[in-house]
Amino acid sequence: MLHFWDASWPLIVDKCPCDVHFVEWLEQERIAGAAIFHFGTGEHHVIAKRLAETNSDNRLYGVTASKNEYQTYIDLAVADPEVARRYNVVFCDIYLLDRKLLPVFDVVTLFHLGEFWNEKNAAYGAMTDRQLTELMLDRMPKGGKLLVYTGSYAFDKAEAVVDALEAAGRLIREPDFKTLRVYRKA
Ligand SMILES: C[S@@+](CC[C@H](N)C(=O)[O-])C[C@H]1O[C@@H](n2cnc3c(N)ncnc32)[C@H](O)[C@@H]1O
């Protein structure tokens, strides 16, 4: 059976501020016209709603492994085509993403790297956290930005992956933004 996430996440900024910090980072950096990949939409879809509010020309591709979060995306898209215009959500196990089905992304968030991968994913030969991160890097242009979340309860695992890729010369660290660690693809 697919290792789906049997839960649904509302916006709880004091517990998990990563998506709100990401919105602030996009605005600070004046990111425009970018294709953005986002790991873990939540049921709140705050990034997409903010893009629609500000009439941003960024595009967002979110993934969720939660049935309810996916349903909230469907409800949102039906209710508000302005959100749906530049926001697509895919229900999946992120560790099964297929290179041939992925476009190129200018910005990639892997805020929940390390949090959910376990033996259930391994049972069907899904990628590891390191392989997932390398796949996303392969789908980014040179200079593309990859962000991880230092407040994640699994940040030790995520940090091990990005540290190794930095040591291998594939990532270059940029200034942190609040709870987010930012890298540039070398
Ligand atoms: C704790 S919630 C955080 C949601 C949002 N980023 C936030 O901070 O409010 C974790 C997110 O990871 C997603 N997720 C968990 N396992 C996943 C998997 N294997 N593939 C894709 N998404 C997954 C969940 O669907 C959920 O959206």
PDBQT file of the ligand as one rigid body, heavy atoms in Angstrom, charges set to zero:
ROOT
HETATM    1  C1  LIG A 201       3.169  18.779   8.873  1.00  0.00    +0.000 C 
HETATM    2  S1  LIG A 201       2.414  19.001   7.290  1.00  0.00    +0.000 S 
HETATM    3  C2  LIG A 201       3.044  20.618   6.866  1.00  0.00    +0.000 C 
HETATM    4  C3  LIG A 201       2.273  21.310   5.789  1.00  0.00    +0.000 C 
HETATM    5  C4  LIG A 201       2.784  22.704   5.431  1.00  0.00    +0.000 C 
HETATM    6  N1  LIG A 201       4.073  22.655   4.734  1.00  0.00    +0.000 N 
HETATM    7  C5  LIG A 201       2.899  23.573   6.662  1.00  0.00    +0.000 C 
HETATM    8  O1  LIG A 201       4.014  23.748   7.177  1.00  0.00    +0.000 OA
HETATM    9  O2  LIG A 201       1.877  24.086   7.136  1.00  0.00    +0.000 OA
HETATM   10  C6  LIG A 201       3.372  17.872   6.277  1.00  0.00    +0.000 C 
HETATM   11  C7  LIG A 201       3.034  17.867   4.802  1.00  0.00    +0.000 C 
HETATM   12  O3  LIG A 201       3.819  16.877   4.139  1.00  0.00    +0.000 OA
HETATM   13  C8  LIG A 201       2.982  16.127   3.256  1.00  0.00    +0.000 C 
HETATM   14  N2  LIG A 201       3.543  14.775   3.089  1.00  0.00    +0.000 N 
HETATM   15  C9  LIG A 201       3.776  13.841   4.038  1.00  0.00    +0.000 A 
HETATM   16  N3  LIG A 201       4.305  12.729   3.500  1.00  0.00    +0.000 NA
HETATM   17  C10 LIG A 201       4.408  12.942   2.173  1.00  0.00    +0.000 A 
HETATM   18  C11 LIG A 201       4.852  12.172   1.071  1.00  0.00    +0.000 A 
HETATM   19  N4  LIG A 201       5.328  10.927   1.221  1.00  0.00    +0.000 N 
HETATM   20  N5  LIG A 201       4.771  12.716  -0.161  1.00  0.00    +0.000 NA
HETATM   21  C12 LIG A 201       4.273  13.963  -0.350  1.00  0.00    +0.000 A 
HETATM   22  N6  LIG A 201       3.855  14.760   0.655  1.00  0.00    +0.000 NA
HETATM   23  C13 LIG A 201       3.914  14.248   1.901  1.00  0.00    +0.000 A 
HETATM   24  C14 LIG A 201       1.633  16.125   3.938  1.00  0.00    +0.000 C 
HETATM   25  O4  LIG A 201       0.612  15.834   3.003  1.00  0.00    +0.000 OA
HETATM   26  C15 LIG A 201       1.595  17.546   4.492  1.00  0.00    +0.000 C 
HETATM   27  O5  LIG A 201       1.142  18.447   3.493  1.00  0.00    +0.000 OA
ENDROOT
TORSDOF 0
